[in-house]
Amino acid sequence: MWLTWAGKAPPENAFLETRNSELFSLRIAINLFFQLIHDNRLIYNACWEDPRLDRQLLQLDGDSDMVVITSAGCNVLDYLLDGPRSIWAVDMNYRQNALLELKLAFLAERDFGELFAFFGRGQSPAYRQTYAALRERLSKAAQAFWDRHISYFNGKGLRRSFYWRGAAGDFAWTLRRVLLGNGRTAALVQGLLNAPSLAEQQDYYRRLEGIIFSRPITWFLRQPATMALIGVPRAQLRLLDRQYPGRLDGFVRDKLRQVMTALPIRDNYFWRVYLTGSYTPECCPNYLKPENFDRLRAAVGRVRSHTGTLTEFLQRHAGIYSHFVLLDHQDWLAWHQPQALAAEWRAIFAHSRPGTKILMRSAGFDLNFVPAAVKARLKFFPELTEPLHQQDRVGTYGSLHLAEVL
């Protein structure tokens, strides 16, 4: 390290400066890795926001015009069951919109059994033939993506499920391999998922918790590169490390214990699909339930997608919207691009009316990611969101926020 000093003793502060430089370089590398993943891959193969909570807060009806971050499209279809007039699904990653397009094409053109094979079981022996019959319904961008990746549904190899594909699928598959590496652990996980009562569920999780938070898995979860796979940027990791007493480790442990011991696992399709690679008919998102198929088929024309930032979308699509579902992307903007965050809020207000509802999530536990000038134009409802947040079946966020435009 000190060879550049040509044999002389380094200046007194040289080690500190070098260490700071190394840490800065590491942060840059982590951020670049996160950007590389998000710019080049499908990230989310399933939504990890609980739409049961969203629909209670949003109160959608036939006069609702929504703008929603696409993610994997599952929740767009859940909201559609409440009969909104329109939903615009917006995402910077065209691959996420391609996934939503494929789901919409199934709903419009195929039968329920084929839909459930692809997105319930995550595989179909007729995947190529089925895709060929749907291809012309997709946009050019979606066609280009699925032409290369429709084999995600082939059911072959070690990753035999669509839900073990993409960046989040890498995380799920790796965690499953580590966690279910022996028969005893696999039996405990299966017992947990099939537990008929909360008491039995709690007993199974008590026996599993020490395994889940063993040294190898804890190390795996601590890595920023691991978190990047499931869409958690460094800014959100920093929020947790600063705000939560047990830092990231403690947050994950406490949230998972809440989900696994205080809420019935029998309808927690979020964790089931990542642990097993598939849903069941009894434990799946609402768009995969047969009783909802005809209603969704009749409404697919109300959903459209746009690839780009939310600000770009609003600049190109005039109109007033009654609902915005922003997920947690403002955490990242607040840390990395505050000017872009300010521009986004200007665009939101320009396309809102008094009473427009805005739903947000955060890795943190407060509203510090919302600029003060923006808060002054919003009314928040912690009396609604805080109790509901305790019923969240996912457990990956620090807080949930509902606002209305004043």
Order of alpha helices (4+ residues) and beta strands (2+ residues): alpha-alpha-beta-alpha-beta-alpha-alpha-alpha-alpha-alpha-alpha-alpha-alpha-alpha-alpha-alpha-alpha-alpha-beta-alpha-beta-alpha-alpha-beta-alpha-beta-alpha-beta
